[in-house]
Amino acid sequence: MSPLVRGMYFEEFEVGHELSTSARTITETDIVNFAGLTGDFNFIHIDAVGAKESPFGQRVAHGMLVASIASGLSVQTGFIDGTTLAFRELTWKFTKPVFIGDTIYVRLKVIGSKAMKKLGGGVVDFEVRVYNQNEEVVHKGEWRMLLKSQPEEA
């Protein structure tokens, strides 16, 4: 039995197609849990007193935490649910700090695609922007994903 498909197939993605995710607030618990999971206990993330002396003046969320949440918010939209074969590549820039209490969301835009029939689908390239509650881009990059082709009709 194959998994329920509600996502878009490779052939349904058109260059220029855009979508936005719901928003999520970054919490202290997120940061503490991520530090425990990854072992990244850098003071800038977990030491409120020490972080006051940093250029940011307060604790910041791990960049990879924000990137991971951005991925999760994107998956929650359902646009790749059941059609993802592989997350193949990403380029990523941390453009502004994300603080405890910031609310982020993601905007994705299809910027390219290439059929890969031998792999059962094609690669779709996305421009990805993560915004905070002030509409500032805090992270940006590109994702390259391998997505299933539409099933052949019998």
C-alpha positions in Angstrom: 0.0 0.0 0.0 1.5 3.3 -1.0 1.4 6.4 1.3 -1.4 8.9 0.9 -0.4 11.5 -1.7 -1.6 15.1 -1.2 1.6 16.7 -2.5 2.3 18.0 -6.0 4.0 15.8 -8.6 7.1 17.0 -10.5 5.0 17.8 -13.6 2.8 20.2 -11.6 5.6 22.5 -10.6 5.9 25.6 -12.8 8.7 28.2 -12.7 7.3 31.2 -10.8 4.9 29.2 -8.6 5.0 30.6 -5.1 3.7 29.5 -1.7 3.9 30.7 1.9 3.8 28.7 5.1 2.1 29.3 8.4 4.1 31.1 11.1 5.8 29.8 14.2 7.3 31.5 17.2 10.8 30.5 18.3 10.9 29.6 22.0 13.6 29.2 24.6 12.5 25.5 24.8 13.2 25.1 21.1 16.8 26.4 21.6 17.5 24.3 24.7 16.1 21.2 23.0 18.1 21.8 19.9 21.3 22.3 21.9 20.7 19.0 23.7 20.0 17.2 20.4 23.0 18.5 18.6 25.5 19.2 21.4 25.8 22.8 20.3 25.9 24.6 23.6 27.7 27.7 22.3 27.1 30.5 24.8 25.5 32.7 22.2 22.5 30.3 22.3 22.2 29.2 25.9 23.9 31.7 28.2 21.6 34.7 28.8 24.2 36.6 30.8 27.2 35.9 28.4 25.1 36.6 25.3 24.3 40.2 26.6 28.0 40.9 25.9 27.8 39.7 22.3 27.2 41.9 19.3 23.5 40.7 19.4 23.0 41.7 23.1 20.9 38.6 23.7 20.7 34.9 23.0 20.1 33.9 19.3 18.5 30.8 17.9 20.9 28.3 16.3 21.0 28.9 12.5 20.5 25.3 11.8 17.5 25.2 14.2 15.8 28.0 12.2 16.7 26.2 8.9 15.2 23.0 10.3 12.0 24.7 11.4 11.8 26.4 8.0 11.9 22.9 6.4 9.2 21.7 8.8 6.9 24.6 8.1 7.3 24.0 4.4 6.4 20.3 4.7 3.4 21.2 6.8 1.8 23.0 3.8 1.4 19.5 2.2 2.8 20.6 -1.2 5.4 17.7 -1.2 3.5 15.3 1.1 3.8 11.8 -0.4 5.7 13.0 -3.5 9.2 13.7 -2.1 11.9 11.2 -3.2 14.9 13.1 -1.8 16.0 16.4 -0.5 19.1 16.7 -2.7 20.9 19.9 -2.0 20.7 23.3 -0.3 22.6 26.5 -0.2 21.8 28.7 2.8 22.7 32.1 4.3 22.0 33.3 7.8 21.2 37.0 7.1 19.9 38.2 10.4 19.7 36.8 13.9 16.6 35.1 15.1 15.8 35.7 18.8 13.6 34.0 21.4 10.1 35.3 20.7 10.6 36.0 17.0 7.9 34.5 14.8 9.1 33.2 11.4 7.4 31.9 8.2 8.7 30.8 4.8 8.1 31.8 1.2 9.1 29.4 -1.5 9.3 30.1 -5.2 10.0 27.5 -8.0 13.0 28.8 -9.9 13.8 25.7 -12.1 13.2 22.1 -12.8 14.7 19.2 -14.7 13.2 15.8 -15.5 15.0 12.8 -14.2 12.9 9.9 -15.6 15.4 7.2 -14.5 14.9 8.3 -10.9 11.1 8.4 -11.3 10.5 12.1 -11.3 12.5 15.3 -11.6 14.4 17.9 -9.6 12.7 21.1 -8.6 14.7 24.1 -7.5 13.2 26.5 -4.9 14.2 29.9 -3.9 13.5 30.0 -0.1 13.2 33.0 2.1 12.5 32.9 5.9 10.9 36.1 7.3 10.4 37.3 10.8 7.5 39.2 12.2 8.8 42.4 10.9 8.9 41.1 7.3 12.7 41.0 7.4 14.5 38.2 5.6 16.4 36.3 8.3 17.6 33.3 6.2 17.6 32.7 2.5 18.8 30.1 0.1 17.9 27.5 -2.4 16.6 24.0 -2.0 16.8 21.3 -4.7 14.4 18.4 -4.3 13.7 15.2 -6.2 9.9 14.8 -6.6 7.9 11.9 -8.0 6.4 12.0 -11.5 2.7 11.5 -11.9 1.7 7.9 -12.1 1.1 6.5 -15.6 -2.6 5.9 -16.2 -3.5 2.3 -16.8 
